[in-house]
Amino acid sequence: MTALPRFTGDASPYGGGDPYADYRTADFPFTTFADLADRRLGAGVIAANDEFFAQRENLLIPTPAVFDPEHFGHKGKIMDGWETRRRRGSIADVPHPADDDHDWALVRLGAPGVIRGVVVDTAHFRGNYPQSVSIEATSAPLSAAPEDLLADDVKWTVLVPRTPVGGHAANGFAVDAEQRFTHLRVNQHPDGGIARLRVHGEVLPDPAWLAALGTFDVVALENGGAVLDASDRFYSPATHTINPGRSQKMDDGWETRRRRDQGHDWISYALTGQARIRAVEIDTAYLKGNAAGWAALVGKDGEDGEWVELLPRTRLQPDTVHRFLPTDAPAVTHVRLDIFPDGGISRLRLFGSLTRDGAAALDARHRDLGG
């Protein structure tokens, strides 16, 4: 685990006003990777030993945690996160929990992959956050039941050793484990609450599943596609463009600031593997007065390959699905979407098939990483 700036120690009591005013965070380099625990990818918190005050499912809500100081229920303060009851010792003479006492939650990743970093966010947990956390990971069938994962013969790999965390803060942990994982066990010592969990990494899909599909979206996040870079991320992340499903609102796509020069904006992507693209879909859903005016698509084979045209500069309409059928498209591993002059799109779909070399490379990486 690589050392990163982190936040430990007590948080100040809420004093009114902006509940995020003293929230503590830092720029964690691994957050450029996709969130493998995104509920929209199919992630879920499938079990927890305790969720007395706040439900475990709150951990994976994609939006930031909210705080209402007046919101109380029959069990106490209602928090937007996962919160357990206070642990106690077993007898009056030993009122404190034992050193190894802890609460846990099992998380199924929405997309299996290689984890590069984890954020344990304790937003709004000021006097009720855990003293420390630890995180383990394993590789199992995505449909594994909690009792399967809790069996004695399951091998867990430590991603984050037991480490102190801070309250009302984003606690970041870089991970250095070149393995493919499907599930996490999140432990909080001895008890307390966590608002959100983010698990950033590289998706590594099942080659056998993709081979059975034959033709699929070779840039989709769930199939191993990835955003490498973008000219502008002012309003929303470029990764939104390869999320599952159609955009549901304007900020569920990618939108750039207004250009005041003669340039243009772009996103570069890595595909699942070397592939031939047969169909292109560019969706501008919910982008009505701020959709890109035109779009073009180029591709290359390998990082050092020459860019070739896949789709010439083409007019786009607001809030519309655009479909194109390229002819004789070469095999490519990377694509770049150029938009003119600025604005945004909501989704990019590139339907195609892996080449023999692309399928072999994916299968080898899957095998090497324990898939």
HUGIQUI-V614735 format. One record per run of one state. SS is the DSSP state (@ for helix, = for strand, . for the rest). FROM is the first residue (numbers start at 0). TO is the last residue. Records with the same first field share a line. If there is no record, write none. Layout:
SS = FROM-TO, FROM-TO
//
This chain:
. = 0-7, 9-22, 24-27, 32-32, 35-37, 41-42, 48-52, 54-54, 60-70, 73-74, 77-80, 83-89, 91-92, 94-101, 121-127, 129-130, 138-144, 149-155, 164-164, 166-167, 174-179, 189-191, 194-194, 203-205, 213-214, 217-219, 223-224, 230-236, 242-248, 252-252, 255-263, 283-292, 300-306, 315-319, 324-329, 340-342, 345-345, 354-354, 368-370
= = 8-8, 23-23, 33-34, 43-47, 53-53, 71-72, 75-76, 81-82, 90-90, 93-93, 102-120, 128-128, 131-137, 156-163, 165-165, 168-173, 180-188, 192-193, 195-202, 215-216, 225-229, 253-254, 264-282, 293-299, 307-314, 320-323, 330-339, 343-344, 346-353
@ = 28-31, 38-40, 55-59, 145-148, 206-212, 220-222, 237-241, 249-251, 355-367
//
